[in-house]
Amino acid sequence: MSPHVLMILIFSLGLGTTLTFASSHWMLAWMGLEINTMAIIPLMAQHHHPRAMEATTKYFLIQAAAAATLLFASITNAWLSGQWEITNMNHPISITIITLALALKLGLAPLHAWLPDVLQGLNLNTGLILATWQKLAPLSLLIQIQPSNSYLLVFLGLSSTLIGGWGGLNQTQLRKILAYSSIAHLGWMVLIIQFSPSLTLMTLLIYLMMTYSIFTIFKLNKSTNINTLATSWAYTPILSSLTPLILLSLGGLPPLLGFLPKWMIIQELSGQNMGMVATLAALSALLSLYFYLRLSYALTLTVSPNNTTGTLPWRLPNFSTTMPLAILSSATMCLLPLSPAILTIIWI
């Protein structure tokens, strides 16, 4: 792809998300979402492979259906209330339809089936954009509308944490595992979004750091399934020894940074007299932890057979940019002792 075209597409991605962030009118927010979707479609289809084209078509159809549903619900709300303000959603039918449309855009369970298939058909660079940047605009709208029907959000969040953990158990493709990991983490964010939006933003920020780190590691190792992780130890030994810590941070184990959002969300849910929901969410984290441990085992305790063809890539120098990876992976592993300062900044 031409650098100029790539620059225009990346600028359009940022423009669409920023337009949705800055808008208080449903029509402008819808326009931002559409600009965002149209900008990532060429990035998905830039490799003219049948699997990439299939993933691009699925993504376009799903996002178009979600955008049409969102536009229909916003028009219905304007018809019933006479206003287009995002923060003034009063009618329960409009709120419910818009919440479901945003859940479809985000890939929340039970509207999640498109996300693993789409992510599996993309390369890791575009998959990283889909798993991180594309979640920002719909999640910002979900934070702003503050649905009065709390049971719907609790259902979406709890089902996402359970299905995100359960769906990744039997997977061998890394991109599908990361897709189910994304579904599970989004479930944690949605569980707490109506009680503490600031805690949702903190969870999102930590999720972005961890996801960027793990996608970049798989990209450096050229890994696409669990079996290819066995070559990582000889290819990048130091990074492979640190990767299990990032994976366990994604699973939410102390003393790693991924433990902080789960800890605070469970504490907040308990304070809202939702002990059963907190218990189910904590148990669902064990499902996700299982496939993170599978990846850690494949990285550290399995070794690929040595032959001339197999060892050649290990001896070639790697010129990839690793400074962002070094910073974010270090933050993922070491920032938990600073959690009081992080929480103070968020709740000011």
C-alpha positions in Angstrom: 0.0 0.0 0.0 1.2 3.5 -0.9 2.5 5.5 2.2 0.3 8.4 1.2 -2.8 6.2 1.1 -1.8 4.6 4.4 -1.4 8.0 6.0 -4.8 9.1 4.8 -6.4 6.0 6.2 -4.7 6.3 9.6 -5.7 10.0 9.7 -9.3 9.0 8.9 -9.2 6.4 11.7 -8.2 9.1 14.1 -10.7 11.6 12.7 -13.6 9.3 13.0 -12.8 8.4 16.6 -12.2 12.0 17.6 -15.4 13.1 16.0 -17.3 10.6 18.0 -15.5 11.6 21.2 -16.3 15.3 20.6 -19.9 15.1 19.5 -23.0 15.6 21.6 -25.3 15.0 18.7 -26.3 11.5 17.6 -25.9 12.3 13.9 -22.3 13.5 14.3 -21.5 10.5 16.5 -22.9 8.2 13.8 -20.9 10.0 11.2 -17.7 9.4 13.2 -18.4 5.7 13.6 -19.0 5.4 9.8 -15.7 7.3 9.0 -13.9 4.9 11.4 -15.4 1.8 9.7 -14.7 3.0 6.2 -11.1 3.8 7.1 -10.2 0.4 8.4 -11.9 -1.6 5.6 -9.0 -0.9 3.1 -6.4 -1.8 5.8 -8.2 -5.2 6.3 -8.3 -5.9 2.6 -4.8 -4.7 1.6 -3.6 -8.3 1.4 -5.6 -9.8 -1.4 -6.1 -13.1 0.3 -9.4 -14.9 0.3 -9.4 -15.2 4.1 -8.7 -11.4 4.5 -11.5 -10.6 2.0 -13.9 -12.8 3.9 -13.0 -11.1 7.2 -13.4 -7.7 5.6 -16.8 -8.6 4.2 -18.0 -9.9 7.5 -16.8 -6.9 9.4 -18.4 -4.5 6.9 -21.8 -6.2 7.1 -21.8 -6.4 10.9 -20.7 -2.8 11.4 -23.2 -1.6 8.8 -26.0 -3.4 10.5 -25.0 -2.0 13.9 -24.7 1.5 12.5 -28.1 1.3 10.9 -29.6 0.0 14.2 -28.0 2.9 16.1 -29.2 5.5 13.6 -32.7 4.0 13.8 -32.7 4.1 17.6 -31.4 7.7 17.7 -34.1 8.8 15.2 -36.7 7.0 17.4 -35.4 8.9 20.4 -35.5 12.2 18.6 -39.1 11.4 17.5 -40.2 10.6 21.0 -38.3 13.3 22.9 -37.7 16.0 20.3 -33.9 16.1 20.9 -30.7 14.6 19.5 -28.5 15.0 22.5 -26.5 11.9 23.5 -26.7 12.6 27.2 -30.4 13.1 27.2 -31.7 9.6 26.4 -34.9 9.1 28.3 -37.0 6.5 26.5 -36.2 2.9 27.6 -36.8 1.4 24.1 -34.3 3.8 22.4 -31.7 3.2 25.2 -32.1 -0.6 24.9 -31.7 -0.6 21.1 -28.7 1.7 21.2 -27.1 -0.4 23.9 -27.5 -3.5 21.8 -26.2 -1.8 18.7 -23.1 -0.6 20.5 -22.6 -4.1 22.0 -22.7 -5.5 18.4 -20.1 -2.9 17.4 -17.9 -3.8 20.3 -18.3 -7.6 20.0 -19.9 -8.1 23.4 -21.5 -11.5 24.0 -24.0 -12.8 22.9 -23.3 -10.6 19.9 -19.7 -11.6 19.7 -19.6 -14.4 17.0 -18.2 -12.2 14.3 -15.1 -11.0 16.2 -13.0 -14.2 16.4 -13.6 -15.0 12.7 -12.8 -11.5 11.6 -9.6 -11.2 13.7 -8.5 -14.6 12.5 -8.5 -13.4 8.9 -6.3 -10.3 9.6 -2.6 -9.8 10.0 -1.4 -8.8 13.5 -1.0 -5.1 12.8 -4.6 -4.7 11.6 -5.8 -7.1 14.3 -4.2 -4.8 16.9 -6.1 -1.8 15.5 -9.4 -3.8 15.6 -8.8 -5.1 19.1 -7.8 -1.7 20.6 -8.5 1.5 18.6 -11.8 0.4 17.2 -13.2 -0.2 20.7 -12.8 3.4 21.8 -15.6 5.2 20.0 -18.4 2.8 20.8 -17.3 2.5 24.4 -17.3 6.3 24.7 -20.9 6.4 23.5 -21.8 3.6 26.0 -20.3 5.6 28.8 -22.2 8.8 27.8 -25.7 7.3 27.5 -25.7 5.8 31.0 -28.5 3.3 30.4 -31.1 3.1 33.1 -31.7 -0.6 32.4 -28.8 -1.9 34.6 -29.8 -5.5 34.1 -29.0 -5.4 30.4 -25.5 -4.1 31.0 -24.9 -6.7 33.8 -26.1 -9.4 31.5 -23.9 -8.3 28.6 -20.9 -7.9 30.8 -21.3 -11.2 32.7 -22.0 -13.2 29.5 -18.9 -11.6 27.9 -16.6 -12.6 30.7 -18.0 -16.2 30.7 -18.1 -16.7 26.9 -14.7 -14.9 26.5 -13.2 -17.4 28.9 -15.1 -20.4 27.7 -14.6 -19.8 24.0 -10.8 -19.6 24.2 -10.3 -22.9 25.9 -10.2 -25.1 22.8 -8.5 -22.7 20.4 -5.0 -23.2 18.9 -5.0 -20.0 16.7 -3.4 -17.1 18.6 -5.6 -14.5 16.9 -8.8 -16.3 18.0 -7.5 -16.6 21.5 -6.7 -12.8 21.6 -10.3 -12.2 20.2 -11.8 -14.1 23.1 -9.5 -12.4 25.5 -10.8 -9.0 24.1 -14.4 -10.2 24.7 -13.6 -11.2 28.3 -11.9 -7.9 29.1 -14.7 -5.9 27.5 -17.1 -7.8 29.7 -15.3 -6.5 32.8 -15.5 -3.0 31.5 -19.2 -3.2 30.8 -19.9 -4.7 34.2 -18.7 -1.6 36.0 -19.5 1.1 33.4 -22.8 2.2 35.1 -21.3 2.4 38.6 -17.9 3.9 38.0 -17.0 5.2 34.5 -13.6 6.2 35.7 -12.8 2.6 36.7 -13.9 1.6 33.2 -11.5 4.0 31.6 -8.7 2.7 33.9 -9.5 -0.9 32.8 -9.5 0.2 29.2 -6.1 1.9 29.5 -4.5 -1.1 31.1 -6.1 -3.4 28.6 -4.6 -1.3 25.7 -1.2 -1.5 27.3 -1.3 -5.3 27.7 -2.9 -6.0 24.3 -0.3 -3.9 22.5 2.5 -5.7 24.3 1.2 -9.2 23.4 0.3 -8.4 19.8 3.8 -6.9 19.3 5.5 -9.9 20.8 3.6 -12.3 18.5 4.4 -10.1 15.5 8.1 -10.1 16.4 8.1 -13.9 16.7 6.0 -14.3 13.6 3.7 -16.5 15.6 0.1 -17.4 14.5 -0.7 -20.5 16.4 0.4 -22.3 19.6 2.8 -24.7 17.9 4.9 -21.8 16.4 5.5 -20.4 19.9 8.0 -23.2 20.4 10.5 -21.4 18.1 10.3 -18.2 20.2 12.7 -19.3 22.8 15.6 -19.6 20.4 14.5 -16.6 18.3 14.1 -14.0 21.2 15.1 -15.7 24.4 14.8 -12.7 26.8 11.5 -11.6 25.4 10.2 -15.1 25.5 11.1 -15.4 29.2 9.2 -12.2 30.0 6.1 -12.9 27.8 4.5 -15.4 30.3 4.5 -12.5 32.8 2.5 -10.4 30.3 0.1 -13.3 29.7 -0.4 -13.8 33.4 -1.0 -10.0 33.7 -3.7 -10.4 31.1 -5.1 -13.2 33.3 -5.2 -10.9 36.3 -2.7 -12.5 38.6 -0.9 -10.5 41.3 1.6 -8.9 41.6 1.1 -7.8 38.0 -0.7 -4.8 36.7 -3.7 -6.8 35.2 -4.7 -7.7 38.8 -5.6 -4.0 39.6 -8.7 -3.5 37.4 -10.2 -6.9 38.4 -9.5 -6.2 42.0 -11.1 -2.8 41.9 -14.1 -4.0 39.9 -14.9 -6.8 42.2 -14.6 -4.4 45.2 -17.0 -1.9 43.5 -19.5 -4.6 42.6 -19.4 -5.9 46.2 -20.0 -2.3 47.4 -23.1 -2.2 45.1 -24.6 -5.3 46.8 -23.8 -7.4 43.7 -21.8 -10.1 45.4 -23.1 -12.9 43.2 -22.2 -11.1 40.0 -18.7 -10.4 41.4 -18.3 -14.0 42.3 -19.3 -15.2 38.8 -17.0 -12.7 37.2 -14.1 -13.8 39.4 -14.7 -17.4 38.5 -14.9 -16.6 34.8 -11.4 -15.1 35.1 -10.1 -18.6 35.8 -11.3 -19.8 32.4 -9.3 -17.1 30.7 -6.3 -17.9 33.0 -6.3 -21.4 31.6 -5.6 -20.5 28.0 -3.0 -17.9 29.1 -1.2 -20.6 31.0 -1.4 -22.8 27.8 0.4 -20.0 25.9 2.9 -19.6 28.7 3.6 -23.3 28.7 4.1 -23.4 24.9 6.5 -20.4 25.1 8.7 -21.6 28.0 8.5 -25.3 28.3 8.5 -26.5 24.7 11.4 -26.4 22.3 11.2 -26.6 18.6 13.4 -29.3 16.9 16.7 -27.9 15.7 17.6 -28.2 12.0 19.3 -26.0 9.5 16.1 -24.6 7.9 14.5 -24.0 11.3 17.4 -22.3 13.0 18.1 -19.9 10.1 15.5 -17.2 11.1 16.8 -17.3 14.7 20.3 -16.1 13.5 19.0 -13.2 11.4 19.0 -9.7 13.1 15.7 -8.2 14.0 15.3 -4.5 13.1 11.8 -4.1 14.5 11.0 -1.1 16.7 11.0 -2.5 20.3 11.0 0.7 22.4 7.2 1.0 22.8 7.1 -2.7 23.5 9.8 -2.4 26.2 8.0 0.5 27.9 4.5 -1.0 27.8 5.6 -4.5 28.8 7.6 -3.1 31.7 4.5 -1.1 32.8 2.3 -4.2 32.4 4.6 -6.1 34.8 5.7 -3.5 37.3 3.0 -0.8 37.8 0.9 -2.6 40.4 2.8 -1.0 43.4 1.8 2.4 42.0 -1.9 1.5 42.2 -2.7 4.0 45.0 -1.3 6.8 42.9 -3.1 5.5 39.8 -6.4 5.4 41.6 -5.9 8.8 43.1 -5.4 10.3 39.6 -8.4 8.6 38.2 -10.8 9.6 41.0 -9.7 13.2 41.3 
